[in-house]
Amino acid sequence: MLKNEENKGFIDELDAGIKKEVSVSCSSKKATCSICGKDKRQCRCEHVSGKEYKGKTACTILSDISDAYEFSFVAVPAQRQAGVTKAFEFTKENNMEDIIKTLKNMSDDTTVSKFQLDSLLNYVDSLEDEAELGRKYKKSLANEVIKLCAQAMPEMDIKAFSSVAQVMTAKELLSFKEAFTKKNRESTAHLQIKSNDTKTNNTVNQFKL
């Protein structure tokens, strides 16, 4: 089915599960009884489809399908389990938000092909590699922030701050890094000005009469 504006409403009903139950008309070479195994096209059997025999429900199994005549959506299908199943779609263009949204919308009868499963597992492996790099970066960033804190706020209990830094998010650590870096820069500039003033005073004092 083409995904275009003309079919959008129908596709939305399929995705929402409004249209699900179907009826199929087809031609088969065999119609086998699930209880006795007889081909009902060749001979009759005493078992009635839908009834239970020793705990097993009788039904007619169609095999060797030669043609399909008609496929329709119905309110109450003759075969209660006949219906449309959802398939998990995965492409290289899918991002994590799309995948999570798809997984949340999956129903009990959603099917996943071997190719789709392998693609998803490969994608998860790549995410794990990226996550490991992210953890290493966050650890390095936390250590850097702790050192900056020790310089900017020597009166701070660094051991206590270190414990807090380990549970901060990367965004929070970057904010503290920016603040501590700015404070250290201002302190360095202040010390440099003070040092220059001292040198000037000493020079003046050398010529004081």
N, C-alpha and C positions, 0 to 999 in steps of 0.2 A: 504494500500500500504506500502510495506517495505521501510524503509529509508536506502538504501544501495547505493553503487557506481553505480550499474546498472541502478537504477531509479533516480539518482541525477539530471541529465539533465532535465528529465520530471518534477520532483518536483520543480526545480528552475523556470521552465516556468510557473508552476501553481502559485508559490509565486509571480512572477513578473506580473501576470495577462495576460501573452501572451496566455496561454491556459485557456479559461474561458467558452465560449459558448458550450453548449452540445445539443445532440439529444438523446432522450430516446424512445425505442420501448418496449411497454408493453401490457399486456392483462388486461382489466377491465370488470367488470360485468355491469357497468352503464356508459353512456355517456350523461350527462344532459345538456340541453341548458341553458345558463346563463340568457336568457331573459324570456322564457316562462316556463322553468322548465320541459319540456318534455324529456323523455328518448329517444334519437335518435336511440337506438337499437330496441325500440319497435314501434316507429312511426316517421314519418317525421315532421319537422317543417319548417316554412318559413324564419327563421332567418339564416343569413350567418355569419359564424365566421369571425371576423375582422371588420365587419361593425358596425356602431353605430345606436342605436335605442333609440330615446329620451334621448340622452346624455350618454347612456350606451353601452359599447362595447360588442358585442356578442362573446361568446366563448363556447367551449365544455368542460365541467367539467367531468374529468374521476374520478370515485370513485370505491371502492371495488376492488382494484388492486389485481389480482390473480397471475400474473407472470411478470417478467421483462426479455425481450429477449435480449436487446442490449443497450449499453451505449457508445456514441461516442462523441469526440470533433469535432465540425464543425465550419466553418467560419461564416455561417449565419444560425442560427437555425430557425425552423418553428415557435417556440414560442420565441419571441425576449428576453424575460426575463429569459429564461432557461439557467442556467449557474452554475458554481462552486462558492460557497461563502466561505469566509475565516472564520475560527473559532479562537477565542482567546485562546491560550494554556497557562495554568498556572500550575506549579508544585512547590513543596517545594524547588526544587533546583534553581528556578529562582531567580536571584538577581535583584536589581533595574535597572541596565543598560539593562538587557534583557527585563524587563517589559516595560521600556520606549521605547526601540527599537521596540517592538511588537506593542505598542500603536500608535507609529508614522507611522507604516506601515499598520495600519488598513484602510480598504476601507469602503465605505458607506454601503456595504452589508455584513460586517463582523458580524458573529453571536457569542453570548456569552451565554453559558448555565447557568442555575440557580446555579449549583454547582461551576462553574468557577467564577461567580459573587460573590458568598458567600466567596469563597477562596480569591478572590482579596480584598474584603472588610475587611476580617479578617487580611490580610497582611497589608493593609493600617492602620488598628487600631494599629497593633504592631509597625508600623513605627512611628505613632503619639506618642506612649509611649516612644519610643527611642528618638524621637525628643525633647520631654519634658525633658528627662534626659539630653540631650545635651545642651538645653537652660539653665538648672540649673547649669551644669558644667561650661559653658561659663561665666555665671554671677559671679559665685564664683571665676573663674580664673581672671576675669576683676578686681574684688575687691582686689584680692591678688596682681596683677600687680600695681594697684594704690598705695597700701601701700608700695610696694618695690620702686616705683618711688619717693615717698615722702622721703624715707630714702636715696636713692642714689642721688637724685637731689633736695635738700631742696629749691633751688632757683626757681624751676619749679612752674608754676601756676597749682596747683593740680586740681582745679575746671575745668580748661580748658582741662587738660589731661584726667580727668575723663570722660568728654563728648566724647573725641576722643576714649577712651578705650571701651566705650559702643558699638561702631559701628565696632570695629576691629573683624577680624575673629579669630577663636581659634588658628590658625597657627601663626598669627601675635602676639597675646597675649603671646603665648609660647616663641616666639623669644624675646619679651621685658622682659619677666620673666627671661629668661636665662641671658640677658645682665645686668639687674638690680641686679640680685643675684650675678653675678660675680663682679660687681662694689662694691656692699656692702661688699662682702667678702674681696676684696682688701683694702677697706677703713678700715675695722676692723683690718686687719693684719698690716696696716700702723700705726694705732693708738696704737696697742699693742707694736710695735717696738719702737715708740716714747716714750711710757710710760716706757719701759725697759731702754732706754737711760737716761731718767730723773732720774730713781732710781739709776743708776750706777754713774751718775755725783754727786748726793747727797751723795752717799757713799764715793766717792773720796774726796769731799769737807770736809767731817768730819775729814779727816786725813791730810788736807793741813796745812803746817807750815808757 
